[in-house]
């Protein structure tokens, strides 16, 4: 997104002018309002771009041969990477506006003394979701490997009973992996983002503020739920009203909304522990101009989730949906296979195999960069949370506890 990078640089450059100034709210109120308006405009533009790309049609195979015709399908790996880029840009601008060149006492006053700790608590929950999604990508990669086994078997010419049986076994395992993620008795591994309350790691304020990155891992088949984690993130998410709507409370609410949307989208797209009952309500007023494209995306994803959740689908990731569709067709072929196969059926199977092979290549190319990008988001959240806590702790004035 070249445009995103350009106006992010412009915005950060504008904020950096204040780096050596101590801001006075009365003397700089107009400047503050301009910055908030510009931040809102950037949010609107970035999500409008994502919405626009999600509404574009897939090019035909001939059109796709030219670079200009390349389109990233909605909720594909590449589309999710664009969403992560949007988050990283928004987060950088938000942090600059909140703490760069600002008198720390300004963000320890009501209502920020309550809103910022709530936002930082959402950040902690987001870290656990990042871990869960990263683990979920391993499930996606496992499905990719099973699909590749089937492709290898059915690409042989001519193929006989042995190749078809091998492909069917791999495809059956693939379908089980796609539908068994939330069944009771499943074994899951939870990687916590940092020590929990009561542990030695969380016993001091310093440790609490600087989130240990050493993970503690244990099996939790029933104690943690991605759906409940998202619900907890939205529990006290409310748009500022009255005079608060024109102050720093507004960008705090915006950034909280962006992080909730990102985490909710990743949970819907990628296999995560206990997604049953994932809420599709988005607590953001529709009249907010900056939120309209985000709300439209949320509604579009929510409708797809309602369709797929009942079927026990592994998620909305475009590549997984394509594998599932082709796998059904190939299993049906394998169930009725008789050697030698009819030429017409062989051609039909070859088309499905080619599509699966193409999807596997996209997954092989995109999953590792996606995982690395999620890790970058994780560390960015940790770093920003620490920086904001340092500012708040320097004032010693907080009305809400920070966990």
BELKASUL-V392878 format. One record per helix or strand of 2 or more residues. SS is the DSSP state (alpha for helix, beta for strand). FROM is the first residue (numbers start at 1). LEN is the number of residues. If there is no record, write none. Layout:
ss->SS from->FROM len->LEN
ss->SS from->FROM len->LEN
This chain:
ss->alpha from->2 len->15
ss->alpha from->29 len->27
ss->alpha from->63 len->3
ss->alpha from->67 len->3
ss->alpha from->77 len->23
ss->alpha from->104 len->4
ss->alpha from->112 len->43
ss->alpha from->161 len->19
ss->beta from->189 len->3
ss->alpha from->200 len->3
ss->alpha from->205 len->5
ss->beta from->217 len->3
ss->alpha from->226 len->9
ss->alpha from->242 len->5
ss->alpha from->248 len->22
ss->alpha from->289 len->21
ss->alpha from->318 len->18
ss->alpha from->343 len->53
